[in-house]
Amino acid sequence: MTERAVVLCLPRGTAAVGPLPERTAERGIRLLHEWDDAAVAVVGWSSGGWQALELAAAHPTVERLVLASTPFPDVEPDSVDLDAVRAKTLLLFGARDPETGSRHGRRWQQRLSNARLEMVPGAGHDLLPHVWPRILSHVAPRRT
C-alpha cells in the first residue's frame, strides 16, 4: 500500500504532533505539517482550519478536507476563495463546544459546496483525538 500524504494544520503555538500516530501509520498516512505537492488531503483544527482552507482553495489536487472545530468568521476574509474549494469536506464539531458548536458547523456547511456536517455528542472544542479515527477514514477511504 502506498502512503497517502495528509497535511495537518494546527493553530499557531500548538505542538506539531498528530493524534494517535500508530492508527495514522496503520492507515498508510504520512502526516505533514506544511504543504507538499504529494498531499491529497488537508485537516485543520480550530484556527488551523483557515490554513487548511487556503491550501484546499489554492491546490485543486486536494481531494479531501476536514475542518474540526473551525470557527466561522463574522466577515469572510479576502485571502481565501471558498468557491475554489472542491474537496470532499467533512465538518466535525463538538455538540458541547461553546466556542464553535453547531452554529459554526451549519454556516460552513452552507458555504462549502461539498461538505458534510457531523456533530460529535459529548465533545467540546478539543475533539481532535476523539474523532481522529473518523478523520482517518475520511482522508484515506477504503484503507485498512
C-alpha positions as CSV (number, residue, x, y, z in Angstrom):
1,M,0.0,0.0,0.0
2,T,1.4,3.4,-1.0
3,E,1.4,6.2,1.6
4,R,-1.2,8.9,1.4
5,A,0.2,12.4,2.3
6,V,-2.1,14.4,4.5
7,V,-1.3,17.9,5.9
8,L,-2.4,18.6,9.4
9,C,-2.9,22.4,10.1
10,L,-3.0,23.3,13.8
11,P,-3.3,26.7,15.5
12,R,-0.1,28.7,15.9
13,G,1.7,27.7,19.1
14,T,0.3,24.2,19.1
15,A,2.8,21.3,19.1
16,A,3.1,19.9,15.6
17,V,2.1,16.4,16.6
18,G,-0.8,14.4,15.2
19,P,-3.0,12.3,17.5
20,L,-2.8,8.5,17.5
21,P,0.4,8.1,15.4
22,E,0.0,4.3,15.4
23,R,-3.5,4.4,13.9
24,T,-2.3,7.0,11.4
25,A,0.5,4.7,10.2
26,E,-1.8,1.7,10.1
27,R,-4.0,3.6,7.6
28,G,-1.0,4.3,5.4
29,I,-1.0,8.0,6.1
30,R,2.1,10.2,6.1
31,L,1.3,13.2,8.2
32,L,2.8,16.5,7.2
33,H,2.7,19.9,8.9
34,E,3.3,22.0,5.8
35,W,2.3,21.8,2.1
36,D,3.9,19.2,0.0
37,D,2.8,18.6,-3.7
38,A,2.2,15.0,-2.8
39,A,-0.6,15.9,-0.4
40,V,-4.1,14.8,-1.3
41,A,-5.9,15.7,1.9
42,V,-5.8,18.5,4.4
43,V,-7.0,18.5,8.0
44,G,-7.5,21.7,10.0
45,W,-8.3,22.0,13.7
46,S,-9.6,25.2,15.3
47,S,-8.0,28.3,13.8
48,G,-5.7,26.0,11.8
49,G,-8.8,25.3,9.7
50,W,-8.2,28.6,7.9
51,Q,-4.8,27.4,6.7
52,A,-6.4,24.1,5.6
53,L,-9.0,26.1,3.6
54,E,-6.3,28.2,2.0
55,L,-4.4,25.1,0.9
56,A,-7.6,23.4,-0.4
57,A,-8.5,26.5,-2.4
58,A,-5.1,27.0,-3.8
59,H,-4.4,23.4,-4.7
60,P,-7.1,21.6,-6.8
61,T,-5.2,18.3,-6.2
62,V,-6.6,18.3,-2.6
63,E,-9.3,15.6,-2.7
64,R,-10.4,15.6,0.9
65,L,-10.7,18.3,3.5
66,V,-11.6,18.1,7.2
67,L,-12.4,21.2,9.4
68,A,-12.7,20.3,13.1
69,S,-13.9,23.0,15.5
70,T,-13.0,25.7,13.0
71,P,-14.8,29.0,13.8
72,F,-16.7,30.6,11.0
73,P,-15.7,34.3,10.8
74,D,-18.1,37.2,11.2
75,V,-16.7,38.6,7.9
76,E,-15.4,36.3,5.2
77,P,-11.7,37.2,4.6
78,D,-10.5,38.1,1.1
79,S,-7.5,35.8,1.5
80,V,-9.5,32.6,0.8
81,D,-11.7,31.9,-2.2
82,L,-14.2,29.4,-0.6
83,D,-15.8,28.8,-4.0
84,A,-12.4,27.4,-5.2
85,V,-12.6,24.6,-2.6
86,R,-13.7,21.5,-4.5
87,A,-12.5,18.8,-2.0
88,K,-15.0,16.5,-0.4
89,T,-15.3,18.1,3.0
90,L,-16.0,16.7,6.5
91,L,-17.0,19.2,9.1
92,L,-16.7,18.0,12.7
93,F,-17.9,20.0,15.7
94,G,-18.4,19.1,19.3
95,A,-22.0,19.3,20.5
96,R,-20.8,20.7,23.8
97,D,-18.4,23.3,22.2
98,P,-19.4,26.8,23.5
99,E,-16.9,28.4,21.0
100,T,-17.9,26.9,17.7
101,G,-20.7,24.3,18.1
102,S,-23.4,23.6,15.7
103,R,-24.0,27.2,14.6
104,H,-20.5,27.4,13.1
105,G,-20.8,24.0,11.6
106,R,-24.0,24.8,9.9
107,R,-22.6,28.0,8.5
108,W,-19.6,26.1,7.0
109,Q,-22.0,23.5,5.5
110,Q,-24.0,26.3,3.8
111,R,-20.9,28.0,2.5
112,L,-18.9,25.0,1.2
113,S,-20.4,23.2,-1.7
114,N,-19.3,19.6,-1.0
115,A,-19.5,19.5,2.8
116,R,-21.0,17.0,5.3
117,L,-21.6,18.2,8.9
118,E,-21.2,15.8,11.8
119,M,-21.9,16.8,15.4
120,V,-19.9,14.8,18.0
121,P,-22.1,14.1,21.0
122,G,-20.5,15.0,24.4
123,A,-17.4,16.6,22.7
124,G,-16.1,20.1,23.2
125,H,-13.7,22.2,21.2
126,D,-10.7,19.8,21.9
127,L,-12.2,17.0,19.9
128,L,-9.3,16.1,17.6
129,P,-8.1,13.0,19.5
130,H,-11.6,11.7,19.9
131,V,-12.5,12.0,16.2
132,W,-9.2,11.0,14.7
133,P,-10.3,7.6,13.6
134,R,-13.3,9.3,11.8
135,I,-10.9,11.8,10.2
136,L,-8.6,9.0,9.0
137,S,-11.5,7.2,7.4
138,H,-12.4,10.4,5.5
139,V,-8.9,11.3,4.3
140,A,-8.0,7.7,3.4
141,P,-11.1,5.9,2.4
142,R,-11.1,2.2,1.7
143,R,-7.7,1.7,3.5
144,T,-7.2,-0.6,6.4
